[in-house]
Amino acid sequence: MAAASSKQAERLDRRALGRALSRIANASVADALAGMRDSPNGARRIGITGPPGAGKSTLIGRLARQRLDNGAAVAVVAIDPSSPHTHGAILGDRIRMDAIADDPRLFIRSLASRGANDGLADNIADVLATLDGHPFDEVILETVGVGQAEYAVRSLTDTLVLVLVPESGDQIQAMKAGMLEMADIYVVNKADLPGAQKVASELKAVVKLRQRLAADWEPPVIMTGSPGTNDVATLNEAISRHLAFVQRTRNEDDVRRVRREYHLKSLLTRSVADILAKDPKGMDCSLREAFARVVESLKARQL
């Protein structure tokens, strides 16, 4: 087992972190901004995306076990579909991660997607910024699983893993112009099912096309879910290689700029939604007038 990280040496106050995340999850935009602190040395972020039913949560449970064994302090943030009754998270992901939930080096949080339509949650940037202020080496972020619409996770993560299953074969052609081209690592999960090799071959063809366009990182195609294999260890090693690659090659200022832009847009979206909810009659006018009212309301807000 790898030596404990410097962040593991810091004691994680799980209760305090839970309270902080609950506050930020329900905070107004003004309160979120007031409590925000820049953390220059935030945790590495691993995004796990893919269609519903691909087995992402179970795979994350196994992967988190590997990252913990490597000596990393790990937080898992799982975006669940919002409950139609409570508007909160259904918490199915946490249930599927029960096997590792008691590890003191691990923190798991489920979030409701709420008003977001990009596979994340509308306050996810606030939550990730809060986690950066705590002693985690890595954050594993699982999206809802809406497929091609999940472009936002690319902006917020260092390494993006796309999980597909043998049934995904018919989707690959449609995904080529979207999420498929953004992934750093491809996983064919449930690889013991018929059709797995066909999907893997199609993904490798996508990799060859990507290499002709930009020969910097060659995304591996990894098969997981076959009994008796060391499959998750292979995925774990590929993630470590990619994290090391981006650390060597990317411009950190560019990363901060992109993530700040996403965060700013999410705060503005929430602010506009709040204004519209509080002034429904403000729409009883022309589009130009309604736009002007919203802009004036934004200007008048005290931050």
C-alpha positions, 0 to 999 in steps of 0.5 A: 500500500502506498504511503499516506498522503499529506492530506490524510494526515489532516483529520477530516471532520466529517460532521462539520463537512456534512454541515458545510455541504448541507448549507451550501446545497441550500444557500442563496447565490449571495450566501454562496459567494459570501462563504466562498474561499479560493483554494489553490491546491484543490483535489484532483477530480475524476469524472465518471459519466455514461448512460443510465444503467451502465453500472457507474455507481458499482464501478465507482465503489470498486474504483474508490477502493483502489484509490484508497489503497493507493493512499489517497483521501477520496470524496465521492460526489454522486449526482442523483435524479431529483425526486419528483416528491421531495425534489431531493436526491433519491440516494440510490448511488450511496446505497450501491456504495455501502461496501466502502461507506464505512472507510474513515478516509472516504466521504460520500455525498449524493446531490439532487440534480435539481434544476440542472440539465447537464447531468450535474447539479445546479450547485455542483461548482459550489460543492466542489469548491467547498470540498477543495477546502478539506483534506481530500486528494481526489474527488470522484464525480458521478453524473446523472447519466443523461448521455450526450448532454453532459459536456459540463463535466469536462470543464470541471474534471481533470480526468473524464471516464466514459462508461458504456455497456454492450447495449451501447453499440447503437449509440456510439455513432450518434455520440461521436460529435459529443461526449465520446470525443471528450473522454480521456478513458473509455470503459466497456462495463459488463464485459461478460455480456454479448456484444462487448467486444464489438463496442470495444472495437468501435471505441478503438476506431474512435481513438484512432480518429482522435489520434489523427486530430490530436496526438497528445493522449491516447485514450485507452479502452478498458473492459470491466465487469468480467469475473476473475479479472483484474479489470478495475486495477487496470482502470485505476492505473490508467486514471493515475497515468492520465492525472500525471499526464495533465499535470505535466502538460496543461496550463493551470491558469487556463483550467482555473479560467474555464472552471471559474467561467462555469461557476459564474454561469451557474451562479447567474443561472440560479440568480435569474431563476430566483428572480423569475420565481419571485416575479411571475407577473414580470413576464406579462410584457414583451420579451425585450421588457422582461429581459430589461427587468431581469437585468435591472433586478440583477444589478440591484442585488446586494452581494 
